[in-house]
Amino acid sequence: MFKGLRTIIYPSSDLAKATAWYTSVIGHAPYFNEPFYVGFNVGGYELGLLPPGDEDAGNSPITYWGVDDARAEFARVVALGAKPQSEVKDVGDGILVATVVDPFGNVVGLIQNAHFKIT
């Protein structure tokens, strides 16, 4: 079952400029800043930026819903009519993510992250 919103990922055509802009908007630097992903902690929630060409990013933001078991939840929402977009994968530090497309064409992200803490 969905536990609540956790993360939103924005694709960026220029990761350096997007990082600088969101640093100004949020008021602090990202906690994670690599060429393949930039992550900001915003009140305990994640704002992520992806570079151009990331196959998972597409052209639209992806909102990730927290789940206890990404594989089980992925299977459950697919059984309920969602279409798999990206299978469950470990993106580091035991964090599992996947995306599906709901019956109405929306991309829905799933994230299993034992490190997530709302502040």
C-alpha contacts under 8 A as a table, 3 or more apart, distances in Angstrom:
res1	aa1	res2	aa2	distance
1	M	67	V	6.29
1	M	68	D	7.73
1	M	73	E	6.76
2	F	65	W	6.03
2	F	66	G	5.87
2	F	67	V	5.35
3	K	65	W	6.83
3	K	66	G	5.18
3	K	67	V	5.67
3	K	68	D	7.84
4	G	65	W	5.64
4	G	66	G	5.57
5	L	63	T	7.43
5	L	64	Y	6.27
5	L	65	W	4.65
5	L	66	G	6.05
6	R	45	Y	5.50
6	R	46	E	6.37
6	R	63	T	7.78
6	R	64	Y	5.83
6	R	65	W	5.58
6	R	66	G	5.60
6	R	111	I	7.66
6	R	116	F	7.90
7	T	45	Y	5.97
7	T	46	E	4.53
7	T	47	L	5.92
7	T	48	G	7.28
7	T	63	T	5.87
7	T	64	Y	4.99
7	T	65	W	7.11
8	I	46	E	6.43
8	I	47	L	5.28
8	I	48	G	6.21
8	I	61	P	6.70
8	I	62	I	5.63
8	I	63	T	4.36
8	I	64	Y	6.00
9	I	47	L	5.99
9	I	48	G	4.50
9	I	49	L	5.66
9	I	50	L	7.07
9	I	57	A	7.76
9	I	61	P	5.42
9	I	62	I	5.20
9	I	63	T	6.45
10	Y	47	L	7.70
10	Y	48	G	6.18
10	Y	49	L	5.01
10	Y	50	L	6.33
10	Y	57	A	7.41
10	Y	60	S	6.92
10	Y	61	P	4.63
10	Y	62	I	6.84
11	P	49	L	5.76
11	P	50	L	4.77
11	P	51	P	6.29
11	P	52	P	6.90
11	P	57	A	5.44
11	P	58	G	7.07
11	P	59	N	6.45
11	P	60	S	6.76
11	P	61	P	6.46
12	S	15	L	5.60
12	S	18	A	6.57
12	S	49	L	6.44
12	S	50	L	5.83
12	S	51	P	5.42
12	S	52	P	5.90
13	S	51	P	6.52
13	S	52	P	5.12
14	D	17	K	5.53
14	D	18	A	6.11
14	D	51	P	6.77
14	D	52	P	6.99
15	L	18	A	5.06
15	L	19	T	5.94
15	L	35	P	7.83
15	L	49	L	7.10
15	L	50	L	6.96
15	L	51	P	5.32
15	L	52	P	7.57
16	A	19	T	5.12
16	A	20	A	6.26
17	K	20	A	5.13
17	K	21	W	6.10
18	A	21	W	5.07
18	A	22	Y	6.06
18	A	49	L	7.62
19	T	22	Y	5.33
19	T	23	T	5.97
19	T	30	P	7.80
19	T	38	V	7.20
19	T	49	L	7.56
20	A	23	T	5.09
20	A	24	S	6.38
21	W	24	S	5.21
21	W	25	V	6.25
22	Y	25	V	4.81
22	Y	26	I	5.76
22	Y	27	G	7.93
23	T	26	I	5.35
23	T	27	G	5.60
23	T	28	H	5.30
23	T	29	A	5.17
23	T	30	P	6.95
24	S	27	G	5.15
24	S	28	H	6.99
26	I	42	V	7.42
29	A	40	F	7.21
30	P	33	N	6.19
30	P	38	V	6.62
30	P	39	G	5.46
30	P	40	F	4.36
30	P	41	N	7.04
31	Y	38	V	7.95
31	Y	39	G	6.03
31	Y	40	F	5.64
31	Y	41	N	6.75
32	F	37	Y	7.55
32	F	38	V	5.46
32	F	39	G	4.95
32	F	40	F	6.93
33	N	37	Y	6.39
33	N	38	V	4.47
33	N	39	G	6.48
34	E	37	Y	5.35
34	E	38	V	5.91
35	P	38	V	7.53
35	P	51	P	7.20
36	F	50	L	6.45
36	F	51	P	6.18
37	Y	48	G	6.88
37	Y	49	L	5.80
37	Y	50	L	5.14
37	Y	51	P	6.85
38	V	48	G	5.58
38	V	49	L	5.06
38	V	50	L	6.78
39	G	46	E	6.54
39	G	47	L	5.80
39	G	48	G	4.48
39	G	49	L	6.50
40	F	46	E	5.72
40	F	47	L	5.13
40	F	48	G	6.32
41	N	44	G	5.61
41	N	45	Y	5.65
41	N	46	E	5.06
41	N	47	L	6.59
42	V	45	Y	5.11
42	V	46	E	6.08
42	V	47	L	6.88
43	G	118	I	6.78
43	G	119	T	5.52
44	G	116	F	7.38
44	G	117	K	5.86
44	G	118	I	4.33
44	G	119	T	4.84
45	Y	116	F	7.91
45	Y	117	K	7.98
45	Y	118	I	6.65
50	L	54	D	6.64
50	L	57	A	6.72
51	P	54	D	6.12
53	G	57	A	7.77
54	D	57	A	5.44
54	D	58	G	7.35
55	E	58	G	6.40
56	D	86	S	7.23
57	A	60	S	6.96
57	A	61	P	7.33
57	A	62	I	7.49
62	I	107	V	6.47
62	I	108	V	6.70
62	I	109	G	6.25
63	T	107	V	7.90
63	T	108	V	6.33
63	T	109	G	5.58
64	Y	108	V	6.57
64	Y	109	G	4.02
64	Y	110	L	5.00
64	Y	111	I	5.85
65	W	108	V	7.71
65	W	109	G	5.98
65	W	110	L	4.97
65	W	111	I	5.93
66	G	110	L	6.09
66	G	111	I	4.98
66	G	112	Q	5.88
66	G	113	N	7.37
67	V	70	A	6.04
67	V	73	E	7.08
67	V	110	L	6.58
67	V	111	I	5.95
67	V	112	Q	5.25
67	V	113	N	7.95
68	D	112	Q	5.79
68	D	113	N	7.96
69	D	72	A	5.48
69	D	73	E	6.10
69	D	112	Q	6.21
70	A	73	E	5.16
70	A	74	F	5.87
70	A	88	V	6.80
70	A	96	L	6.44
70	A	97	V	6.84
70	A	98	A	7.36
70	A	110	L	6.44
70	A	111	I	6.33
70	A	112	Q	5.52
71	R	74	F	5.13
71	R	75	A	6.27
71	R	88	V	6.34
72	A	75	A	5.20
72	A	76	R	6.12
73	E	76	R	4.89
73	E	77	V	6.14
73	E	110	L	7.82
74	F	77	V	5.48
74	F	78	V	6.18
74	F	88	V	7.52
74	F	98	A	7.23
74	F	100	V	7.75
74	F	110	L	7.42
75	A	78	V	5.19
75	A	79	A	6.10
76	R	79	A	5.10
76	R	80	L	6.31
77	V	80	L	4.86
77	V	81	G	6.52
77	V	82	A	5.69
78	V	81	G	5.21
78	V	82	A	4.41
78	V	83	K	5.86
78	V	84	P	6.68
78	V	100	V	7.55
79	A	82	A	7.08
81	G	102	D	7.01
81	G	103	P	6.26
82	A	100	V	5.96
82	A	101	V	5.43
82	A	102	D	4.47
82	A	103	P	5.71
83	K	100	V	5.40
83	K	101	V	5.07
83	K	102	D	6.51
83	K	103	P	7.59
84	P	87	E	6.67
84	P	99	T	6.58
84	P	100	V	4.48
84	P	101	V	6.41
85	Q	98	A	7.68
85	Q	99	T	5.32
85	Q	100	V	4.74
85	Q	101	V	6.33
86	S	98	A	5.37
86	S	99	T	5.04
86	S	100	V	6.71
87	E	97	V	7.91
87	E	98	A	5.24
87	E	99	T	6.82
88	V	96	L	6.26
88	V	97	V	5.36
88	V	98	A	4.43
88	V	99	T	7.74
89	K	96	L	5.40
89	K	97	V	5.59
89	K	98	A	6.52
90	D	93	D	7.78
90	D	94	G	6.09
90	D	95	I	5.55
90	D	96	L	4.50
90	D	97	V	6.60
91	V	94	G	7.22
91	V	95	I	5.74
91	V	96	L	6.17
91	V	97	V	7.10
92	G	95	I	5.70
92	G	96	L	7.91
94	G	113	N	7.14
94	G	114	A	7.86
95	I	111	I	7.13
95	I	112	Q	5.74
95	I	113	N	4.84
95	I	114	A	7.34
96	L	111	I	5.66
96	L	112	Q	5.05
96	L	113	N	6.69
97	V	109	G	7.10
97	V	110	L	5.50
97	V	111	I	4.52
97	V	112	Q	6.47
98	A	109	G	5.81
98	A	110	L	5.27
98	A	111	I	6.79
99	T	107	V	6.57
99	T	108	V	5.53
99	T	109	G	4.38
99	T	110	L	6.09
100	V	107	V	5.73
100	V	108	V	5.34
100	V	109	G	6.56
101	V	104	F	7.67
101	V	105	G	5.67
101	V	106	N	5.34
101	V	107	V	4.50
101	V	108	V	6.00
102	D	105	G	5.50
102	D	106	N	5.36
102	D	107	V	6.45
102	D	108	V	6.82
103	P	106	N	7.56
113	N	116	F	5.60
